[in-house]
């Protein structure tokens, strides 16, 4: 799908900002405690930060709605068959299950912070074990946007390079069914179209990229398979060299527990 003019304008306006104060990152969600993997360098410009929407994350990553509907169907079947006890049990179990899934989604969103700088994307994730993922933008080959209600959406990133990130390490911040070549995914983020456009604009400084703004399908795909997508190249620019020491942000993909 094509970006709307409003979203594109919003992305441009956001990119023109002077950047987010680095100190704000330590007061918003999980902290990196100075770890280089999760902390922007002094010369890095922080362009955007965000985290998943709890309700949307519960429905899309933890499938709370599907679980609730399934348990509701069992309760209805129990009533139809005249088994009131089974129906009450299914209804009660359904309420508990949905509540637990929403709690997990809340914990996941609370322990997540996505940070976009002018050279990399940082993912601070992990409910039980804090993990920091460093994704240099020059390793991004394509980005895929799945629109969600109220302007939210998921942004999956196809990565190049030899070092791969584990599916389990990234979950739930990973595109479903891509086990052989996991694609990190920004889940349920607000203003997703504008964020995707910003990623394309910043990535363009490292060379050509096609930002594939297409709907992500959640059906299973063969291992390592990437369906071809016909999409326009929205951001093409000549390579510009970043001054100073390239540092950690220009190295390969990295992710380690805190």
C-alpha positions as CSV (number, residue, x, y, z in Angstrom):
1,X,0.0,0.0,0.0
2,X,1.2,3.5,-0.6
3,X,1.8,5.9,2.2
4,X,-0.7,8.7,2.6
5,X,0.5,12.2,2.1
6,X,-0.3,13.0,5.8
7,X,1.8,10.1,7.0
8,X,4.7,11.0,4.7
9,X,4.5,14.6,5.9
10,X,4.5,13.5,9.5
11,X,7.5,11.3,8.9
12,X,9.4,14.2,7.3
13,X,8.5,16.5,10.2
14,X,9.6,13.9,12.7
15,X,12.9,13.4,10.9
16,X,13.6,17.2,11.0
17,X,13.4,17.3,14.8
18,X,16.5,18.0,16.7
19,X,16.4,14.5,18.1
20,X,15.3,13.0,21.4
21,X,17.4,13.7,24.5
22,X,19.4,10.6,25.3
23,X,18.5,11.0,29.0
24,X,14.8,10.4,28.2
25,X,15.6,6.9,27.1
26,X,16.6,5.9,30.6
27,X,13.4,7.3,32.1
28,X,11.1,5.5,29.7
29,X,10.7,1.8,30.1
30,X,13.6,-0.6,30.3
31,X,17.1,0.9,30.8
32,X,20.3,-0.3,29.2
33,X,22.5,0.8,32.1
34,X,25.1,2.2,29.7
35,X,25.5,-1.0,27.7
36,X,26.7,-0.1,24.2
37,X,24.3,-2.5,22.5
38,X,21.3,-0.7,24.0
39,X,22.5,2.8,24.5
40,X,23.0,5.3,21.6
41,X,26.5,6.7,21.3
42,X,26.9,10.4,22.1
43,X,27.2,11.3,18.4
44,X,24.0,9.3,17.5
45,X,20.8,11.3,16.9
46,X,17.8,9.6,18.4
47,X,14.9,10.2,16.0
48,X,12.1,8.1,17.5
49,X,11.2,5.9,20.4
50,X,8.2,3.8,21.0
51,X,6.7,0.6,22.4
52,X,3.8,-1.7,21.5
53,X,0.1,-0.9,22.3
54,X,-0.9,-3.3,25.0
55,X,-4.4,-4.2,23.8
56,X,-3.3,-4.6,20.2
57,X,-0.3,-6.7,21.3
58,X,-2.5,-8.9,23.3
59,X,-4.8,-9.6,20.3
60,X,-2.1,-9.9,17.6
61,X,0.9,-11.5,19.3
62,X,-0.7,-13.4,22.2
63,X,-4.0,-14.1,20.4
64,X,-6.2,-13.2,23.4
65,X,-9.3,-12.6,21.2
66,X,-9.0,-16.0,19.5
67,X,-8.5,-17.7,22.9
68,X,-11.5,-15.9,24.3
69,X,-13.7,-16.8,21.3
70,X,-12.6,-20.5,21.5
71,X,-13.5,-20.7,25.2
72,X,-16.8,-18.9,24.6
73,X,-17.6,-21.5,21.9
74,X,-16.9,-24.3,24.4
75,X,-19.2,-22.7,26.9
76,X,-22.0,-22.3,24.3
77,X,-21.6,-26.0,23.3
78,X,-21.9,-27.0,27.0
79,X,-25.1,-25.0,27.3
80,X,-26.5,-26.6,24.1
81,X,-25.7,-30.0,25.4
82,X,-27.3,-29.3,28.8
83,X,-24.0,-29.6,30.7
84,X,-24.2,-26.4,32.8
85,X,-21.1,-27.4,34.9
86,X,-18.9,-27.7,31.8
87,X,-20.3,-24.5,30.4
88,X,-19.5,-22.6,33.6
89,X,-16.1,-24.1,33.8
90,X,-15.3,-23.1,30.2
91,X,-16.6,-19.6,30.7
92,X,-14.5,-19.1,33.9
93,X,-11.4,-20.7,32.4
94,X,-11.8,-18.4,29.4
95,X,-12.0,-15.3,31.5
96,X,-8.8,-16.4,33.4
97,X,-7.0,-17.3,30.2
98,X,-7.8,-14.0,28.5
99,X,-6.8,-12.1,31.6
100,X,-3.4,-13.9,31.7
101,X,-2.8,-13.2,28.0
102,X,-3.5,-9.5,28.6
103,X,-1.2,-9.5,31.6
104,X,1.6,-11.1,29.5
105,X,1.0,-8.5,26.8
106,X,1.2,-5.7,29.4
107,X,4.5,-7.1,30.8
108,X,5.9,-7.4,27.3
109,X,5.0,-3.8,26.3
110,X,6.2,-2.5,29.7
111,X,9.6,-4.2,29.2
112,X,10.0,-3.1,25.5
113,X,11.5,0.1,24.1
114,X,12.2,0.6,20.4
115,X,14.8,3.3,19.6
116,X,15.6,4.6,16.1
117,X,18.8,6.6,15.6
118,X,20.4,7.9,12.5
119,X,22.5,4.7,12.1
120,X,20.7,1.9,13.8
121,X,17.6,0.5,15.4
122,X,17.8,-0.6,19.0
123,X,15.4,-3.0,20.6
124,X,15.3,-3.3,24.4
125,X,13.1,-6.3,25.0
126,X,12.6,-9.2,27.3
127,X,10.0,-9.9,30.0
128,X,12.1,-12.4,32.1
129,X,15.6,-11.7,30.8
130,X,16.4,-8.2,29.5
131,X,17.9,-8.4,26.0
132,X,19.3,-5.6,23.8
133,X,19.3,-6.0,20.1
134,X,21.4,-3.8,17.8
135,X,20.3,-3.6,14.2
136,X,22.5,-1.4,12.0
137,X,20.4,0.3,9.4
138,X,22.8,-0.5,6.6
139,X,21.9,-4.2,7.2
140,X,18.3,-3.6,6.5
141,X,17.3,-4.8,3.0
142,X,13.6,-4.1,3.1
143,X,10.8,-3.1,5.5
144,X,7.3,-4.5,5.4
145,X,4.4,-2.7,7.0
146,X,1.2,-4.3,8.2
147,X,-1.4,-1.7,9.0
148,X,-3.5,-2.1,12.1
149,X,-6.5,-0.2,13.5
150,X,-6.2,3.4,14.6
151,X,-3.0,4.1,12.7
152,X,-1.0,1.4,14.5
153,X,0.9,-1.3,12.7
154,X,3.7,-3.9,12.6
155,X,7.0,-3.2,10.8
156,X,9.1,-6.2,9.9
157,X,12.7,-5.8,8.7
158,X,14.5,-8.0,6.3
159,X,18.2,-8.2,7.2
160,X,21.3,-8.9,5.3
161,X,24.7,-10.0,6.7
162,X,25.9,-13.3,8.0
163,X,24.9,-13.0,11.6
164,X,21.3,-14.1,12.3
165,X,19.2,-13.4,15.3
166,X,17.3,-16.3,16.9
167,X,13.6,-16.5,16.6
168,X,13.1,-17.4,20.3
169,X,15.4,-14.5,21.3
170,X,13.3,-12.0,19.4
171,X,9.7,-13.3,20.2
172,X,7.2,-11.7,20.2
173,X,9.1,-9.0,18.4
174,X,9.6,-11.1,15.2
175,X,7.6,-11.7,12.1
176,X,5.6,-15.0,12.4
177,X,6.7,-18.1,10.6
178,X,10.1,-16.8,9.5
179,X,12.1,-19.4,11.4
180,X,15.1,-19.9,9.1
181,X,15.6,-16.2,8.5
182,X,14.0,-14.3,11.4
183,X,12.8,-10.8,10.7
184,X,12.8,-8.5,13.7
185,X,9.4,-6.7,13.9
186,X,8.3,-3.6,15.7
187,X,4.9,-4.7,17.1
188,X,1.8,-2.7,17.4
189,X,3.5,0.7,17.2
190,X,1.5,4.0,16.8
191,X,1.8,6.1,13.7
192,X,3.3,3.0,12.0
193,X,3.2,4.4,8.4
194,X,5.2,7.5,9.5
195,X,7.7,5.4,11.4
196,X,8.2,3.1,8.3
197,X,8.7,6.1,6.1
198,X,11.3,7.5,8.6
199,X,13.2,4.2,8.6
200,X,13.3,4.4,4.8
201,X,14.6,8.0,4.8
202,X,17.3,7.3,7.4
203,X,18.3,4.0,5.7
204,X,18.7,5.8,2.4
205,X,21.9,7.4,3.5
206,X,23.6,4.0,3.4
207,X,22.5,3.1,-0.2
208,X,19.4,1.9,-2.0
209,X,16.5,0.2,-0.3
210,X,13.0,-0.7,-1.3
211,X,10.5,-0.1,1.5
212,X,7.9,-2.7,0.7
213,X,4.7,-1.3,2.2
214,X,2.5,-4.3,1.8
215,X,0.2,-6.2,4.1
216,X,2.0,-8.9,6.1
217,X,0.3,-12.3,5.9
218,X,0.5,-14.4,9.0
219,X,0.0,-17.7,7.3
220,X,2.8,-20.3,7.5
221,X,5.5,-20.1,4.9
222,X,8.2,-22.6,4.0
223,X,11.3,-22.3,6.0
224,X,13.6,-19.6,4.6
225,X,11.0,-18.6,2.0
226,X,10.4,-15.0,1.2
227,X,7.5,-14.2,-1.0
228,X,8.3,-11.7,-3.8
229,X,6.7,-8.4,-3.3
230,X,6.3,-5.8,-6.0
231,X,6.7,-2.4,-4.4
232,X,8.1,0.9,-5.4
233,X,11.5,2.1,-4.2
234,X,10.5,5.0,-1.9
235,X,13.9,5.9,-0.7
236,X,16.9,5.9,-3.0
237,X,20.0,8.0,-2.4
238,X,23.7,7.9,-2.9
239,X,25.8,6.5,-0.1
240,X,27.0,9.2,2.3
241,X,29.8,8.5,4.7
242,X,29.2,9.0,8.4
243,X,32.0,10.9,9.9
244,X,34.0,9.8,12.9
245,X,34.5,6.3,14.3
246,X,31.8,4.0,13.0
247,X,31.7,2.3,16.4
248,X,29.4,-0.4,17.5
249,X,26.4,0.8,15.5
250,X,28.1,0.0,12.2
251,X,29.0,-3.5,13.1
252,X,27.0,-6.7,12.4
253,X,23.8,-7.7,14.0
254,X,24.1,-8.3,17.7
255,X,21.9,-9.3,20.5
256,X,22.7,-10.5,24.0
257,X,20.9,-10.9,27.3
258,X,21.5,-8.1,29.8
